[in-house]
């Protein structure tokens, strides 16, 4: 293996190892925040093993600018790859708030028809009466809800947050026995 790292392929191998370890680190941190206690330690162990191998070989070749660029470039790329993986997995839940000057009631009914739980609120905005909606949903369902909002009111004010904890509610009725 030493010959591989000393060869012109060495910087690319270090780059690839850093992409893997930093992607895992990014994913581990995001899952830690979401309280996924079973996956986080396993991901952390694999992450550290890959990192040790990458940094050990990078240190052996500190005299090579290409090895250093491979190490740094792998870090930057790994961060982006980790965020992309987390986005594709769409883990966790999302809280969506919609404020609409028109179409709020129709949007709420359309979302309910698609199986989402929606709470309707009425309010007063700076330019008059508004209709508000709130929904908590699984992260992977978020693109569908945003698309539905755009159908009913493309000018609606939308905020999306990640709830830290959820207690009771319609999302959990199916799980209870």
C-alpha positions in Angstrom: 0.0 0.0 0.0 2.9 2.4 0.6 3.8 2.2 -3.0 0.2 3.3 -4.0 0.4 6.3 -1.7 3.8 7.3 -3.0 2.7 7.0 -6.6 0.9 9.7 -8.6 -2.3 8.0 -7.5 -1.6 8.7 -3.9 -3.1 12.2 -3.8 -6.3 10.8 -5.4 -6.5 8.0 -2.9 -6.1 10.5 0.0 -8.7 12.7 -1.6 -11.2 9.8 -1.9 -10.5 8.7 1.7 -11.2 12.3 2.9 -14.4 12.5 0.9 -15.6 9.3 2.7 -14.5 10.3 6.2 -15.8 13.9 6.0 -19.1 12.8 4.4 -19.5 10.4 7.3 -18.6 13.1 9.8 -21.2 15.5 8.3 -23.8 12.8 8.3 -22.9 11.7 11.9 -23.3 15.3 13.2 -26.6 15.8 11.4 -27.9 12.5 12.8 -26.6 13.3 16.3 -28.7 16.5 16.3 -31.7 14.3 15.4 -31.1 11.9 18.2 -30.4 8.8 16.1 -28.5 7.0 18.9 -28.1 3.6 17.1 -26.5 4.8 13.9 -24.2 7.6 15.2 -21.6 5.4 17.1 -21.2 3.0 14.1 -20.8 5.9 11.7 -18.3 7.6 14.0 -16.2 4.4 14.3 -15.9 4.0 10.6 -15.3 7.7 10.1 -12.3 7.6 12.5 -10.8 4.5 10.9 -10.9 6.1 7.5 -9.6 9.4 8.8 -6.6 7.7 10.6 -5.7 6.0 7.3 -6.0 9.2 5.3 -4.2 11.5 7.7 -1.4 8.9 8.4 -0.6 8.7 4.7 -0.9 12.4 4.1 1.6 13.1 6.9 4.0 10.6 5.4 4.0 12.8 2.2 4.1 16.3 3.6 6.7 17.2 1.1 4.3 16.7 -1.8 2.0 19.6 -2.5 -0.3 17.3 -4.5 -0.9 15.1 -1.4 -1.7 18.2 0.6 -4.2 19.4 -2.0 -5.7 16.0 -2.2 -6.2 16.0 1.6 -7.7 19.6 1.7 -9.8 19.0 -1.4 -11.2 15.8 0.0 -12.3 17.7 3.1 -14.1 20.3 1.1 -15.7 17.8 -1.3 -16.6 15.5 1.6 -18.6 18.2 3.3 -20.7 18.8 0.2 -21.2 15.0 -0.4 -22.3 14.5 3.3 -24.9 17.3 3.0 -26.1 15.8 -0.4 -26.4 12.4 1.2 -28.4 13.7 4.2 -30.6 15.7 1.8 -31.3 12.5 -0.3 -32.1 10.4 2.8 -34.5 13.2 4.0 -34.4 11.9 7.6 -36.4 13.4 10.4 -39.4 15.7 10.3 -40.1 19.2 9.1 -42.5 21.8 10.3 -44.0 23.9 7.4 -45.7 27.2 8.0 -47.5 28.9 5.1 -49.0 32.4 5.1 -51.2 33.1 2.2 -53.3 36.1 1.2 -55.5 33.8 -0.8 -55.8 30.1 -1.4 -55.0 29.0 2.2 -58.3 27.1 2.8 -58.1 25.3 -0.6 -54.4 24.5 0.0 -55.3 23.0 3.4 -57.9 20.8 1.9 -55.6 19.7 -0.9 -52.9 18.7 1.6 -55.5 16.9 3.7 -56.7 15.0 0.6 -53.0 13.9 0.1 -52.9 12.6 3.7 -51.2 15.4 5.5 -52.3 16.8 8.9 -52.8 20.6 8.6 -53.9 23.2 11.1 -55.5 26.4 9.7 -55.0 29.7 11.3 -56.3 33.1 10.4 -54.5 36.4 11.0 -53.9 39.9 10.1 -50.8 40.8 8.0 -49.4 44.2 7.1 -51.5 44.3 4.0 -54.7 42.8 5.3 -56.2 39.4 6.2 -54.1 36.3 5.7 -54.6 32.6 6.1 -52.0 30.5 7.9 -51.3 26.8 7.7 -49.1 24.6 9.8 -48.1 21.1 9.1 -45.5 18.6 10.6 -44.4 16.0 8.2 -41.7 13.5 7.3 -38.7 15.1 5.6 -39.1 13.0 2.5 -42.6 14.5 2.0 -41.4 18.1 2.0 -40.9 18.5 -1.8 -44.5 17.3 -2.3 -45.9 19.9 0.2 -43.8 22.7 -1.3 -45.0 21.8 -4.8 -48.6 21.8 -3.6 -48.1 25.3 -2.0 -46.8 26.6 -5.3 -49.8 25.3 -7.1 -52.3 27.1 -4.9 -50.3 30.2 -4.1 -46.9 30.8 -5.7 -46.5 34.0 -3.7 -47.2 32.4 -0.3 -44.7 33.1 2.5 -43.3 29.7 3.5 -41.0 28.8 6.4 -39.6 25.3 7.0 -38.0 24.3 10.3 -36.9 21.1 11.9 -38.7 20.2 15.1 -36.5 19.1 17.9 -39.1 16.9 19.5 -42.7 16.0 18.8 -45.2 14.7 21.4 -48.5 13.2 20.4 -50.5 14.2 17.3 -51.8 12.6 14.2 -48.4 11.4 12.9 -48.2 9.0 15.8 -51.7 7.6 15.8 -50.8 4.8 13.3 -47.9 3.6 15.4 -49.9 3.2 18.6 -51.6 -0.1 19.4 
